[in-house]
Amino acid sequence: MPKVTYRPASGDPITVDAFADMTLMEVALCNDVPGIVGLCGGICSCATCHVYVDEEWADRLPAPSGEEQDMVEGLDKRRANSRLGCQVMVTDALDGLVVTVAEAE
């Protein structure tokens, strides 16, 4: 079972067990990670699951879709390592992944 560490904007890091084939947003919601809201339910239309992927992991993730890129480009707090948690599927290969939860827009 892969482990994912979330770093909320305020508070201590939270490391959780994640089921493969769940998204980062779903895992965060199941574990009450502060700052991950997922208002749209994971359809890539609200960005309330915006995270920053730690640099050492960024190249290990599949490239974002055009739809995700468009959503991220519209965010004021976007960075080169910004991703939407609803679009990142957890796999066994991502065991140890670390993401920082973006502050709300």
Biopython code that builds the backbone (N, CA, C, O; Angstrom):
import numpy as np
from Bio.PDB.StructureBuilder import StructureBuilder

atoms = [
    (1, "MET", "N", (0.856, -1.166, 0.000)),
    (1, "MET", "CA", (0.000, 0.000, 0.000)),
    (1, "MET", "C", (0.911, 1.242, 0.000)),
    (1, "MET", "O", (1.710, 1.416, 0.920)),
    (2, "PRO", "N", (0.798, 2.095, -1.015)),
    (2, "PRO", "CA", (1.658, 3.281, -1.057)),
    (2, "PRO", "C", (1.313, 4.269, 0.048)),
    (2, "PRO", "O", (0.164, 4.378, 0.476)),
    (3, "LYS", "N", (2.333, 4.983, 0.496)),
    (3, "LYS", "CA", (2.152, 6.057, 1.474)),
    (3, "LYS", "C", (2.329, 7.383, 0.753)),
    (3, "LYS", "O", (3.185, 7.523, -0.120)),
    (4, "VAL", "N", (1.504, 8.358, 1.135)),
    (4, "VAL", "CA", (1.585, 9.718, 0.594)),
    (4, "VAL", "C", (1.666, 10.675, 1.776)),
    (4, "VAL", "O", (0.942, 10.521, 2.760)),
    (5, "THR", "N", (2.551, 11.662, 1.672)),
    (5, "THR", "CA", (2.651, 12.689, 2.700)),
    (5, "THR", "C", (2.118, 14.001, 2.142)),
    (5, "THR", "O", (2.557, 14.474, 1.093)),
    (6, "TYR", "N", (1.174, 14.571, 2.856)),
    (6, "TYR", "CA", (0.597, 15.874, 2.525)),
    (6, "TYR", "C", (1.151, 16.889, 3.518)),
    (6, "TYR", "O", (1.186, 16.646, 4.724)),
    (7, "ARG", "N", (1.579, 18.022, 2.992)),
    (7, "ARG", "CA", (2.009, 19.121, 3.855)),
    (7, "ARG", "C", (0.964, 20.224, 3.752)),
    (7, "ARG", "O", (0.964, 20.984, 2.783)),
    (8, "PRO", "N", (0.078, 20.322, 4.732)),
    (8, "PRO", "CA", (-0.929, 21.392, 4.703)),
    (8, "PRO", "C", (-0.258, 22.764, 4.785)),
    (8, "PRO", "O", (0.871, 22.885, 5.260)),
    (9, "ALA", "N", (-0.961, 23.787, 4.321)),
    (9, "ALA", "CA", (-0.429, 25.159, 4.371)),
    (9, "ALA", "C", (-0.104, 25.549, 5.807)),
    (9, "ALA", "O", (0.848, 26.291, 6.046)),
    (10, "SER", "N", (-0.880, 25.059, 6.758)),
    (10, "SER", "CA", (-0.574, 25.279, 8.173)),
    (10, "SER", "C", (-0.729, 23.942, 8.882)),
    (10, "SER", "O", (-1.678, 23.199, 8.630)),
    (11, "GLY", "N", (0.190, 23.652, 9.750)),
    (11, "GLY", "CA", (0.121, 22.398, 10.479)),
    (11, "GLY", "C", (1.232, 21.446, 10.073)),
    (11, "GLY", "O", (2.039, 21.727, 9.187)),
    (12, "ASP", "N", (1.242, 20.326, 10.744)),
    (12, "ASP", "CA", (2.275, 19.320, 10.532)),
    (12, "ASP", "C", (1.965, 18.450, 9.319)),
    (12, "ASP", "O", (0.802, 18.310, 8.941)),
    (13, "PRO", "N", (2.994, 17.863, 8.705)),
    (13, "PRO", "CA", (2.765, 16.927, 7.601)),
    (13, "PRO", "C", (1.918, 15.740, 8.057)),
    (13, "PRO", "O", (1.965, 15.323, 9.215)),
    (14, "ILE", "N", (1.151, 15.217, 7.122)),
    (14, "ILE", "CA", (0.266, 14.089, 7.389)),
    (14, "ILE", "C", (0.632, 12.983, 6.409)),
    (14, "ILE", "O", (0.500, 13.156, 5.198)),
    (15, "THR", "N", (1.090, 11.853, 6.926)),
    (15, "THR", "CA", (1.420, 10.708, 6.077)),
    (15, "THR", "C", (0.319, 9.676, 6.228)),
    (15, "THR", "O", (-0.051, 9.295, 7.339)),
    (16, "VAL", "N", (-0.201, 9.227, 5.087)),
    (16, "VAL", "CA", (-1.335, 8.306, 5.099)),
    (16, "VAL", "C", (-1.073, 7.133, 4.164)),
    (16, "VAL", "O", (-0.282, 7.229, 3.225)),
    (17, "ASP", "N", (-1.751, 6.027, 4.441)),
    (17, "ASP", "CA", (-1.775, 4.907, 3.512)),
    (17, "ASP", "C", (-2.783, 5.235, 2.432)),
    (17, "ASP", "O", (-3.876, 5.725, 2.716)),
    (18, "ALA", "N", (-2.415, 4.966, 1.198)),
    (18, "ALA", "CA", (-3.302, 5.263, 0.073)),
    (18, "ALA", "C", (-3.554, 3.993, -0.721)),
    (18, "ALA", "O", (-2.633, 3.216, -0.973)),
    (19, "PHE", "N", (-4.784, 3.789, -1.109)),
    (19, "PHE", "CA", (-5.072, 2.675, -1.990)),
    (19, "PHE", "C", (-4.677, 3.063, -3.406)),
    (19, "PHE", "O", (-4.988, 4.160, -3.871)),
    (20, "ALA", "N", (-3.993, 2.159, -4.082)),
    (20, "ALA", "CA", (-3.676, 2.401, -5.486)),
    (20, "ALA", "C", (-4.988, 2.554, -6.242)),
    (20, "ALA", "O", (-5.998, 1.948, -5.882)),
    (21, "ASP", "N", (-4.967, 3.353, -7.273)),
    (21, "ASP", "CA", (-6.126, 3.646, -8.129)),
    (21, "ASP", "C", (-7.098, 4.641, -7.509)),
    (21, "ASP", "O", (-8.212, 4.805, -8.006)),
    (22, "MET", "N", (-6.694, 5.305, -6.435)),
    (22, "MET", "CA", (-7.435, 6.458, -5.927)),
    (22, "MET", "C", (-6.634, 7.681, -6.330)),
    (22, "MET", "O", (-5.425, 7.593, -6.543)),
    (23, "THR", "N", (-7.293, 8.809, -6.433)),
    (23, "THR", "CA", (-6.562, 10.039, -6.740)),
    (23, "THR", "C", (-6.028, 10.656, -5.453)),
    (23, "THR", "O", (-6.471, 10.319, -4.355)),
    (24, "LEU", "N", (-5.068, 11.564, -5.609)),
    (24, "LEU", "CA", (-4.563, 12.283, -4.438)),
    (24, "LEU", "C", (-5.680, 13.013, -3.710)),
    (24, "LEU", "O", (-5.673, 13.091, -2.482)),
    (25, "MET", "N", (-6.642, 13.549, -4.459)),
    (25, "MET", "CA", (-7.769, 14.240, -3.838)),
    (25, "MET", "C", (-8.612, 13.269, -3.013)),
    (25, "MET", "O", (-8.977, 13.580, -1.879)),
    (26, "GLU", "N", (-8.923, 12.104, -3.567)),
    (26, "GLU", "CA", (-9.751, 11.127, -2.850)),
    (26, "GLU", "C", (-9.059, 10.661, -1.568)),
    (26, "GLU", "O", (-9.689, 10.545, -0.517)),
    (27, "VAL", "N", (-7.763, 10.396, -1.670)),
    (27, "VAL", "CA", (-7.009, 9.966, -0.493)),
    (27, "VAL", "C", (-7.035, 11.065, 0.567)),
    (27, "VAL", "O", (-7.233, 10.787, 1.750)),
    (28, "ALA", "N", (-6.836, 12.316, 0.141)),
    (28, "ALA", "CA", (-6.841, 13.443, 1.084)),
    (28, "ALA", "C", (-8.203, 13.585, 1.760)),
    (28, "ALA", "O", (-8.278, 13.793, 2.971)),
    (29, "LEU", "N", (-9.263, 13.474, 0.988)),
    (29, "LEU", "CA", (-10.603, 13.610, 1.562)),
    (29, "LEU", "C", (-10.903, 12.488, 2.557)),
    (29, "LEU", "O", (-11.513, 12.729, 3.599)),
    (30, "CYS", "N", (-10.481, 11.278, 2.242)),
    (30, "CYS", "CA", (-10.702, 10.144, 3.156)),
    (30, "CYS", "C", (-9.935, 10.304, 4.462)),
    (30, "CYS", "O", (-10.290, 9.702, 5.476)),
    (31, "ASN", "N", (-8.882, 11.117, 4.433)),
    (31, "ASN", "CA", (-8.028, 11.284, 5.608)),
    (31, "ASN", "C", (-8.098, 12.685, 6.202)),
    (31, "ASN", "O", (-7.246, 13.063, 7.007)),
    (32, "ASP", "N", (-9.107, 13.456, 5.811)),
    (32, "ASP", "CA", (-9.346, 14.793, 6.373)),
    (32, "ASP", "C", (-8.118, 15.700, 6.314)),
    (32, "ASP", "O", (-7.803, 16.388, 7.285)),
    (33, "VAL", "N", (-7.428, 15.699, 5.173)),
    (33, "VAL", "CA", (-6.266, 16.561, 5.004)),
    (33, "VAL", "C", (-6.754, 18.004, 4.863)),
    (33, "VAL", "O", (-7.527, 18.303, 3.953)),
    (34, "PRO", "N", (-6.316, 18.901, 5.746)),
    (34, "PRO", "CA", (-6.757, 20.300, 5.666)),
    (34, "PRO", "C", (-6.346, 20.949, 4.344)),
    (34, "PRO", "O", (-5.226, 20.771, 3.865)),
    (35, "GLY", "N", (-7.276, 21.700, 3.774)),
    (35, "GLY", "CA", (-6.993, 22.457, 2.565)),
    (35, "GLY", "C", (-7.390, 21.765, 1.280)),
    (35, "GLY", "O", (-7.435, 22.408, 0.231)),
    (36, "ILE", "N", (-7.677, 20.483, 1.325)),
    (36, "ILE", "CA", (-8.164, 19.762, 0.140)),
    (36, "ILE", "C", (-9.677, 19.659, 0.287)),
    (36, "ILE", "O", (-10.185, 19.003, 1.197)),
    (37, "VAL", "N", (-10.389, 20.321, -0.628)),
    (37, "VAL", "CA", (-11.846, 20.388, -0.522)),
    (37, "VAL", "C", (-12.530, 19.512, -1.567)),
    (37, "VAL", "O", (-13.476, 18.793, -1.245)),
    (38, "GLY", "N", (-12.072, 19.564, -2.795)),
    (38, "GLY", "CA", (-12.649, 18.735, -3.856)),
    (38, "GLY", "C", (-14.094, 19.067, -4.159)),
    (38, "GLY", "O", (-14.921, 18.166, -4.298)),
    (39, "LEU", "N", (-14.408, 20.341, -4.264)),
    (39, "LEU", "CA", (-15.795, 20.766, -4.492)),
    (39, "LEU", "C", (-16.441, 20.139, -5.724)),
    (39, "LEU", "O", (-17.626, 19.809, -5.699)),
    (40, "CYS", "N", (-15.686, 19.974, -6.783)),
    (40, "CYS", "CA", (-16.272, 19.465, -8.028)),
    (40, "CYS", "C", (-16.366, 17.947, -8.047)),
    (40, "CYS", "O", (-16.911, 17.375, -8.991)),
    (41, "GLY", "N", (-15.848, 17.294, -7.027)),
    (41, "GLY", "CA", (-15.923, 15.840, -6.966)),
    (41, "GLY", "C", (-14.890, 15.132, -7.825)),
    (41, "GLY", "O", (-14.946, 13.913, -7.988)),
    (42, "GLY", "N", (-13.958, 15.879, -8.369)),
    (42, "GLY", "CA", (-12.891, 15.249, -9.125)),
    (42, "GLY", "C", (-13.006, 15.345, -10.627)),
    (42, "GLY", "O", (-12.375, 14.572, -11.348)),
    (43, "ILE", "N", (-13.811, 16.291, -11.118)),
    (43, "ILE", "CA", (-13.984, 16.403, -12.571)),
    (43, "ILE", "C", (-13.149, 17.528, -13.176)),
    (43, "ILE", "O", (-13.413, 17.974, -14.292)),
    (44, "CYS", "N", (-12.158, 17.976, -12.447)),
    (44, "CYS", "CA", (-11.185, 18.948, -12.967)),
    (44, "CYS", "C", (-11.828, 20.280, -13.334)),
    (44, "CYS", "O", (-11.564, 20.840, -14.399)),
    (45, "SER", "N", (-12.679, 20.782, -12.430)),
    (45, "SER", "CA", (-13.341, 22.044, -12.756)),
    (45, "SER", "C", (-13.327, 23.074, -11.627)),
    (45, "SER", "O", (-13.982, 24.110, -11.746)),
    (46, "CYS", "N", (-12.596, 22.822, -10.530)),
    (46, "CYS", "CA", (-12.645, 23.811, -9.452)),
    (46, "CYS", "C", (-11.286, 24.143, -8.845)),
    (46, "CYS", "O", (-11.130, 25.223, -8.276)),
    (47, "ALA", "N", (-10.310, 23.265, -8.943)),
    (47, "ALA", "CA", (-8.962, 23.459, -8.410)),
    (47, "ALA", "C", (-8.904, 23.569, -6.889)),
    (47, "ALA", "O", (-7.954, 24.144, -6.358)),
    (48, "THR", "N", (-9.890, 23.038, -6.179)),
    (48, "THR", "CA", (-9.846, 23.047, -4.716)),
    (48, "THR", "C", (-9.079, 21.840, -4.174)),
    (48, "THR", "O", (-9.184, 21.492, -2.998)),
    (49, "CYS", "N", (-8.308, 21.215, -5.062)),
    (49, "CYS", "CA", (-7.413, 20.114, -4.677)),
    (49, "CYS", "C", (-6.004, 20.403, -5.181)),
    (49, "CYS", "O", (-5.217, 19.485, -5.412)),
    (50, "HIS", "N", (-5.694, 21.685, -5.350)),
    (50, "HIS", "CA", (-4.406, 22.134, -5.881)),
    (50, "HIS", "C", (-3.282, 21.777, -4.919)),
    (50, "HIS", "O", (-3.334, 22.107, -3.734)),
    (51, "VAL", "N", (-2.265, 21.098, -5.446)),
    (51, "VAL", "CA", (-1.094, 20.737, -4.652)),
    (51, "VAL", "C", (0.174, 21.062, -5.436)),
    (51, "VAL", "O", (0.153, 21.230, -6.655)),
    (52, "TYR", "N", (1.268, 21.143, -4.702)),
    (52, "TYR", "CA", (2.599, 21.288, -5.291)),
    (52, "TYR", "C", (3.331, 19.973, -5.055)),
    (52, "TYR", "O", (3.527, 19.564, -3.911)),
    (53, "VAL", "N", (3.726, 19.323, -6.118)),
    (53, "VAL", "CA", (4.435, 18.052, -6.025)),
    (53, "VAL", "C", (5.905, 18.338, -5.728)),
    (53, "VAL", "O", (6.530, 19.150, -6.409)),
    (54, "ASP", "N", (6.455, 17.675, -4.717)),
    (54, "ASP", "CA", (7.872, 17.858, -4.410)),
    (54, "ASP", "C", (8.705, 17.599, -5.663)),
    (54, "ASP", "O", (8.418, 16.690, -6.442)),
    (55, "GLU", "N", (9.729, 18.407, -5.838)),
    (55, "GLU", "CA", (10.548, 18.372, -7.050)),
    (55, "GLU", "C", (11.069, 16.981, -7.382)),
    (55, "GLU", "O", (11.102, 16.601, -8.552)),
    (56, "GLU", "N", (11.477, 16.212, -6.373)),
    (56, "GLU", "CA", (12.039, 14.893, -6.656)),
    (56, "GLU", "C", (11.009, 13.926, -7.236)),
    (56, "GLU", "O", (11.375, 12.895, -7.800)),
    (57, "TRP", "N", (9.732, 14.251, -7.103)),
    (57, "TRP", "CA", (8.665, 13.389, -7.607)),
    (57, "TRP", "C", (8.054, 13.887, -8.909)),
    (57, "TRP", "O", (7.399, 13.117, -9.612)),
    (58, "ALA", "N", (8.250, 15.133, -9.239)),
    (58, "ALA", "CA", (7.545, 15.746, -10.372)),
    (58, "ALA", "C", (7.716, 14.976, -11.676)),
    (58, "ALA", "O", (6.751, 14.818, -12.423)),
    (59, "ASP", "N", (8.903, 14.500, -11.959)),
    (59, "ASP", "CA", (9.149, 13.782, -13.213)),
    (59, "ASP", "C", (8.626, 12.350, -13.202)),
    (59, "ASP", "O", (8.599, 11.697, -14.245)),
    (60, "ARG", "N", (8.219, 11.865, -12.063)),
    (60, "ARG", "CA", (7.718, 10.486, -11.959)),
    (60, "ARG", "C", (6.214, 10.392, -12.232)),
    (60, "ARG", "O", (5.673, 9.302, -12.419)),
    (61, "LEU", "N", (5.550, 11.551, -12.253)),
    (61, "LEU", "CA", (4.108, 11.561, -12.498)),
    (61, "LEU", "C", (3.823, 11.642, -13.994)),
    (61, "LEU", "O", (4.604, 12.227, -14.745)),
    (62, "PRO", "N", (2.720, 11.064, -14.424)),
    (62, "PRO", "CA", (2.325, 11.257, -15.823)),
    (62, "PRO", "C", (2.082, 12.747, -16.087)),
    (62, "PRO", "O", (1.702, 13.491, -15.183)),
    (63, "ALA", "N", (2.300, 13.159, -17.298)),
    (63, "ALA", "CA", (2.077, 14.561, -17.667)),
    (63, "ALA", "C", (0.606, 14.922, -17.461)),
    (63, "ALA", "O", (-0.273, 14.079, -17.640)),
    (64, "PRO", "N", (0.338, 16.172, -17.085)),
    (64, "PRO", "CA", (-1.060, 16.594, -16.926)),
    (64, "PRO", "C", (-1.766, 16.643, -18.279)),
    (64, "PRO", "O", (-1.151, 16.890, -19.316)),
    (65, "SER", "N", (-3.057, 16.405, -18.236)),
    (65, "SER", "CA", (-3.867, 16.514, -19.458)),
    (65, "SER", "C", (-3.996, 17.988, -19.843)),
    (65, "SER", "O", (-3.679, 18.874, -19.050)),
    (66, "GLY", "N", (-4.453, 18.235, -21.036)),
    (66, "GLY", "CA", (-4.696, 19.611, -21.466)),
    (66, "GLY", "C", (-5.712, 20.307, -20.587)),
    (66, "GLY", "O", (-5.577, 21.495, -20.296)),
    (67, "GLU", "N", (-6.725, 19.576, -20.163)),
    (67, "GLU", "CA", (-7.759, 20.141, -19.291)),
    (67, "GLU", "C", (-7.163, 20.566, -17.946)),
    (67, "GLU", "O", (-7.468, 21.644, -17.436)),
    (68, "GLU", "N", (-6.314, 19.711, -17.381)),
    (68, "GLU", "CA", (-5.672, 20.057, -16.111)),
    (68, "GLU", "C", (-4.740, 21.252, -16.301)),
    (68, "GLU", "O", (-4.728, 22.164, -15.474)),
    (69, "GLN", "N", (-3.971, 21.255, -17.368)),
    (69, "GLN", "CA", (-3.068, 22.382, -17.640)),
    (69, "GLN", "C", (-3.839, 23.692, -17.728)),
    (69, "GLN", "O", (-3.406, 24.709, -17.187)),
    (70, "ASP", "N", (-4.982, 23.669, -18.409)),
    (70, "ASP", "CA", (-5.803, 24.882, -18.532)),
    (70, "ASP", "C", (-6.278, 25.378, -17.168)),
    (70, "ASP", "O", (-6.249, 26.579, -16.899)),
    (71, "MET", "N", (-6.716, 24.455, -16.306)),
    (71, "MET", "CA", (-7.174, 24.842, -14.969)),
    (71, "MET", "C", (-6.027, 25.427, -14.157)),
    (71, "MET", "O", (-6.195, 26.453, -13.498)),
    (72, "VAL", "N", (-4.881, 24.793, -14.197)),
    (72, "VAL", "CA", (-3.729, 25.252, -13.413)),
    (72, "VAL", "C", (-3.242, 26.609, -13.908)),
    (72, "VAL", "O", (-2.862, 27.461, -13.104)),
    (73, "GLU", "N", (-3.248, 26.817, -15.210)),
    (73, "GLU", "CA", (-2.791, 28.098, -15.758)),
    (73, "GLU", "C", (-3.623, 29.271, -15.260)),
    (73, "GLU", "O", (-3.133, 30.399, -15.216)),
    (74, "GLY", "N", (-4.865, 29.025, -14.886)),
    (74, "GLY", "CA", (-5.738, 30.077, -14.386)),
    (74, "GLY", "C", (-5.580, 30.371, -12.905)),
    (74, "GLY", "O", (-6.261, 31.253, -12.382)),
    (75, "LEU", "N", (-4.704, 29.659, -12.217)),
    (75, "LEU", "CA", (-4.531, 29.844, -10.777)),
    (75, "LEU", "C", (-3.496, 30.919, -10.485)),
    (75, "LEU", "O", (-2.429, 30.950, -11.099)),
    (76, "ASP", "N", (-3.814, 31.791, -9.551)),
    (76, "ASP", "CA", (-2.874, 32.833, -9.148)),
    (76, "ASP", "C", (-1.654, 32.249, -8.443)),
    (76, "ASP", "O", (-0.554, 32.790, -8.558)),
    (77, "LYS", "N", (-1.839, 31.156, -7.720)),
    (77, "LYS", "CA", (-0.752, 30.592, -6.918)),
    (77, "LYS", "C", (-0.094, 29.394, -7.587)),
    (77, "LYS", "O", (0.488, 28.547, -6.910)),
    (78, "ARG", "N", (-0.183, 29.317, -8.898)),
    (78, "ARG", "CA", (0.415, 28.184, -9.599)),
    (78, "ARG", "C", (1.943, 28.280, -9.581)),
    (78, "ARG", "O", (2.527, 29.360, -9.497)),
    (79, "ARG", "N", (2.550, 27.115, -9.661)),
    (79, "ARG", "CA", (3.996, 26.973, -9.752)),
    (79, "ARG", "C", (4.278, 25.931, -10.829)),
    (79, "ARG", "O", (3.361, 25.278, -11.327)),
    (80, "ALA", "N", (5.529, 25.782, -11.176)),
    (80, "ALA", "CA", (5.903, 24.794, -12.189)),
    (80, "ALA", "C", (5.517, 23.378, -11.760)),
    (80, "ALA", "O", (5.268, 22.522, -12.609)),
    (81, "ASN", "N", (5.465, 23.126, -10.446)),
    (81, "ASN", "CA", (5.143, 21.799, -9.930)),
    (81, "ASN", "C", (3.692, 21.685, -9.453)),
    (81, "ASN", "O", (3.362, 20.779, -8.687)),
    (82, "SER", "N", (2.829, 22.597, -9.901)),
    (82, "SER", "CA", (1.412, 22.546, -9.531)),
    (82, "SER", "C", (0.712, 21.398, -10.241)),
    (82, "SER", "O", (0.940, 21.135, -11.422)),
    (83, "ARG", "N", (-0.140, 20.728, -9.492)),
    (83, "ARG", "CA", (-1.009, 19.696, -10.058)),
    (83, "ARG", "C", (-2.349, 19.762, -9.339)),
    (83, "ARG", "O", (-2.449, 20.289, -8.231)),
    (84, "LEU", "N", (-3.370, 19.222, -9.980)),
    (84, "LEU", "CA", (-4.670, 19.065, -9.336)),
    (84, "LEU", "C", (-4.728, 17.647, -8.799)),
    (84, "LEU", "O", (-4.555, 16.682, -9.543)),
    (85, "GLY", "N", (-4.970, 17.528, -7.505)),
    (85, "GLY", "CA", (-4.984, 16.218, -6.870)),
    (85, "GLY", "C", (-5.996, 15.266, -7.470)),
    (85, "GLY", "O", (-5.804, 14.051, -7.431)),
    (86, "CYS", "N", (-7.066, 15.798, -8.023)),
    (86, "CYS", "CA", (-8.096, 14.940, -8.625)),
    (86, "CYS", "C", (-7.625, 14.295, -9.914)),
    (86, "CYS", "O", (-8.275, 13.379, -10.419)),
    (87, "GLN", "N", (-6.515, 14.753, -10.451)),
    (87, "GLN", "CA", (-6.022, 14.239, -11.720)),
    (87, "GLN", "C", (-4.776, 13.365, -11.571)),
    (87, "GLN", "O", (-4.250, 12.854, -12.559)),
    (88, "VAL", "N", (-4.311, 13.195, -10.341)),
    (88, "VAL", "CA", (-3.120, 12.374, -10.099)),
    (88, "VAL", "C", (-3.549, 11.072, -9.441)),
    (88, "VAL", "O", (-3.990, 11.059, -8.292)),
    (89, "MET", "N", (-3.416, 9.978, -10.181)),
    (89, "MET", "CA", (-3.785, 8.662, -9.685)),
    (89, "MET", "C", (-2.617, 8.089, -8.876)),
    (89, "MET", "O", (-1.474, 8.091, -9.331)),
    (90, "VAL", "N", (-2.918, 7.606, -7.685)),
    (90, "VAL", "CA", (-1.903, 6.982, -6.849)),
    (90, "VAL", "C", (-1.640, 5.576, -7.382)),
    (90, "VAL", "O", (-2.568, 4.825, -7.681)),
    (91, "THR", "N", (-0.361, 5.237, -7.493)),
    (91, "THR", "CA", (0.062, 3.896, -7.896)),
    (91, "THR", "C", (1.113, 3.413, -6.903)),
    (91, "THR", "O", (1.632, 4.197, -6.108)),
    (92, "ASP", "N", (1.419, 2.137, -6.953)),
    (92, "ASP", "CA", (2.462, 1.605, -6.077)),
    (92, "ASP", "C", (3.800, 2.287, -6.346)),
    (92, "ASP", "O", (4.621, 2.411, -5.438)),
    (93, "ALA", "N", (4.027, 2.726, -7.572)),
    (93, "ALA", "CA", (5.278, 3.408, -7.923)),
    (93, "ALA", "C", (5.410, 4.764, -7.233)),
    (93, "ALA", "O", (6.506, 5.320, -7.175)),
    (94, "LEU", "N", (4.313, 5.300, -6.713)),
    (94, "LEU", "CA", (4.348, 6.600, -6.039)),
    (94, "LEU", "C", (4.460, 6.474, -4.526)),
    (94, "LEU", "O", (4.217, 7.441, -3.804)),
    (95, "ASP", "N", (4.824, 5.294, -4.041)),
    (95, "ASP", "CA", (5.006, 5.106, -2.607)),
    (95, "ASP", "C", (6.055, 6.084, -2.094)),
    (95, "ASP", "O", (7.192, 6.084, -2.565)),
    (96, "GLY", "N", (5.670, 6.918, -1.128)),
    (96, "GLY", "CA", (6.563, 7.930, -0.576)),
    (96, "GLY", "C", (6.362, 9.324, -1.144)),
    (96, "GLY", "O", (7.057, 10.259, -0.745)),
    (97, "LEU", "N", (5.426, 9.477, -2.063)),
    (97, "LEU", "CA", (5.142, 10.776, -2.681)),
    (97, "LEU", "C", (4.863, 11.838, -1.616)),
    (97, "LEU", "O", (4.182, 11.581, -0.623)),
    (98, "VAL", "N", (5.404, 13.034, -1.845)),
    (98, "VAL", "CA", (5.196, 14.146, -0.937)),
    (98, "VAL", "C", (4.625, 15.320, -1.737)),
    (98, "VAL", "O", (5.176, 15.706, -2.768)),
    (99, "VAL", "N", (3.523, 15.876, -1.253)),
    (99, "VAL", "CA", (2.913, 17.052, -1.879)),
    (99, "VAL", "C", (2.605, 18.095, -0.815)),
    (99, "VAL", "O", (2.334, 17.764, 0.340)),
    (100, "THR", "N", (2.650, 19.345, -1.219)),
    (100, "THR", "CA", (2.286, 20.458, -0.354)),
    (100, "THR", "C", (0.937, 20.973, -0.801)),
    (100, "THR", "O", (0.728, 21.222, -1.989)),
    (101, "VAL", "N", (0.025, 21.133, 0.127)),
    (101, "VAL", "CA", (-1.311, 21.631, -0.191)),
    (101, "VAL", "C", (-1.217, 23.144, -0.425)),
    (101, "VAL", "O", (-0.718, 23.884, 0.423)),
    (102, "ALA", "N", (-1.700, 23.583, -1.575)),
    (102, "ALA", "CA", (-1.678, 25.015, -1.905)),
    (102, "ALA", "C", (-2.696, 25.749, -1.034)),
    (102, "ALA", "O", (-3.729, 25.195, -0.656)),
    (103, "GLU", "N", (-2.381, 27.000, -0.727)),
    (103, "GLU", "CA", (-3.360, 27.812, -0.008)),
    (103, "GLU", "C", (-4.535, 28.102, -0.932)),
    (103, "GLU", "O", (-4.361, 28.193, -2.148)),
    (104, "ALA", "N", (-5.720, 28.247, -0.369)),
    (104, "ALA", "CA", (-6.915, 28.496, -1.165)),
    (104, "ALA", "C", (-6.767, 29.793, -1.961)),
    (104, "ALA", "O", (-6.186, 30.771, -1.492)),
    (105, "GLU", "N", (-7.305, 29.768, -3.163)),
    (105, "GLU", "CA", (-7.262, 30.946, -4.044)),
    (105, "GLU", "C", (-8.284, 31.963, -3.581)),
    (105, "GLU", "O", (-8.413, 33.028, -4.185)),
]
sb = StructureBuilder()
sb.init_structure("model")
sb.init_model(0)
sb.init_chain("A")
sb.init_seg("    ")
for serial, (resi, resn, name, xyz) in enumerate(atoms, 1):
    if name == "N":
        sb.init_residue(resn, " ", resi, " ")
    sb.init_atom(name, np.array(xyz, "f"), 0.0, 1.0, " ", f" {name:<3s}", serial, name[0])
structure = sb.get_structure()
